[in-house]
């Protein structure tokens, strides 16, 4: 299996692109979905978070208070590093395990912080979903109703657009219509299918 790591800045359209890939029956394993699953009540990762940050990270019904935790770590690099140390290993372990259950010619690991976590070394191809920064900000404002300062802080916490584009194998510029975006995804789908055709790959490749 050819393993593609998909990433991109906030608001660039990663979810839309992965949905198009899924329409061609490409397995997509999303880091955000896994992250959500491993912090459900009763999961060991949630218990570790509570042990580290205290019961204040829980809502009244025992679920993770994401807004509180986000504020707790936002301006605290030490707390942020502690949370990532708890979250990243089980997330990546679950993602790679999920791919081993698939038999498609290629699969996609959708990881917003692919470069920031150093996980780009564990994929064979890197696909960056890109768009101009003013468009990013406009989309995130509309989608999440966040302030400009909050969006700027999020973008600064991620690697730069320039870094992603300099270190990718493939990219899609998502600054046009959905039809145009779908055409670009289809071209890459054909490209990855050709790359994986006839190659007796066994996952993981590295």
N, C-alpha and C positions, 0 to 999 in steps of 0.2 A: 504494500500500500504506500502510495506517495502521500506524505504528510505535509499539509500546507498550514502555516501559521498565519492567521488573518488578524490584522490590527489596524489601528487608526485613531486619530484624535477624537475627542468627544464631539458629537454632532456631525460626524462625517458620513454617517449612514451605514455603519457596519451591520446593523440588524437587518436592514433592507437588503443588503447584498447577500447575507447568509440565507435569507428567505428565498432569494432567487436561486441560489445554489441548491437549496433543498427541493425546489421544484423539479430539478433534474436528478432527484434521488441521491444527491451527494450527502453523506453523513456529516453533520456539523455538530461539534461538541462545544458548547458555549461556557466559558469560564464563569460568567455572571450567573448562569443557571445553576452550575455546580456550587458556587459560593452561597447562593440562596439555600440550596438543599442542605448543606453541611452545618448550617446554623439554625436548623429547625429545633424546637424543643425535644430534648432527649438525645440529641447528637453530642458526641464527645467534644467537638470543636466549640459548640456553644458553652458547654461546661467550662472549658479552658478559658474562654473569654470572660465569663463571670468570675472565675477564680482570679484572673489578672486585674480586671477593671471594677469588680464589685457588682452587687445586685442592682445597682442603678442603671445598668445597661439593659435591664429587662423591663418590658411593659407589664401592666397589671395581670395580663393573662399568661405571662411566662415566656413570651416571644422576644426576640431581639429588638430593642429600640434603635433602629438604624440611624434615625436623625440624631439621637443623643450621642451615639457612638461616633458618628461622623464629626460632630462638633468637638467631641472629646479628643480626637486624634488630629484634627485639622491643622492646628498650630503647635502640635507636640510631636516632633520627629521621633522621640524615643518611644512614645506610645504607639505611633504609627508603625514603627519597625517591629514592635512586639506583636501587634495585631497581624502584620504580614507574615511573621515567623510562624504564627499559629495557623493562618489561613492557607498560605500558598502550597505547602507540601501536600495536604490532603486534596486540594483542588486539582493540582497537576497529576497526582496519582490517580484520581478518579477519572480525569479526562483521558489519560493514556489508556487506562483500563477499558474505558468505553470504546475506544477505537479498536482495541484488540477483538471486540465482539462483532466488528463490521467486516464485510467481505467485498466492499466496493473497491474499484481501482485506485481511488484516492479519497482522502478525508480531510476535513478542515477543523483545526483547533482555533476557535475564535477567542483571542486573548487581548483585551484592551491594553494591558501593560506588558505586552510581549517582550519589548526591549528592556523596560524598566526592571523586570524581574529576572532578566538574563535567560529567559526560556527560549529565546530565538535560536539558541544553539541546539535545541532538541527537535527542530523541524527541518525538513528538506528544502522547502520553498517558503519565502515570506511574501505575503500579499498585503500591501498597505492601501487602505481606503482613505482617500484624500479629498480635501476641498479647501478653498481659500479661507483664511482665518475669519474675515468679516462674516462670511456665510456660516461658518461654525457657530459663531456667537449668536447670530440671528436665529438659527435653528434651535439652539439650546434655550434661548430666552423664550421662544414660542412653546417648546416642548415641556420644559421643566419649570418655567416661571421663576428663573433665578436672576439675581442681580448681576450687573456687569462685573462688579468686583469679585463676586463669587465665581463666576465663569472664568475670569482672568486667573484667579488663584488655582482653579482646577487645571487649566491649561498649562500654567507654570509648573504644576506638580508632575506633568507628563513630559516625556522627551519632546524636543522641538519637532516641528513639521519638517524642517530641513534635515534633521538627523534621520527621521524615518525614511524620507525619500532617498537619502544617500546610502541607506543600508538595506534596501529592499530588493527583491528579485523582480517583483511585478507590482504594478499599482493601477488603481482605478481612480480617476478624477470624477467625483460625484458632484458636479456643479451644474448639471443639466436636467433634462426630463427623466422620468422613471423609465420611459421606453428606451431612451439612450443608455441609461444605466443597465437595463436588462440586456441590451445588446452587448455591452462591454463584458458583463458577467458570462454571457453565453460564449463569447470568444475565448475567455479564460477557461471555461469549462471544457471546451474542445481542446485547448492547449494542454491542460492538465491530463485529459483523457489520453491524448497522444503520447505524452511523456510517460504515462504509467502503462501504456499498452505493451504487452509482450515482455514486461520486466517482472521477473519472478521475485517480487519484493516480499519481504517478511517484516511485519511491524513488530517492534520499533526498528528503524533503520540505523539508528545511532546508539 
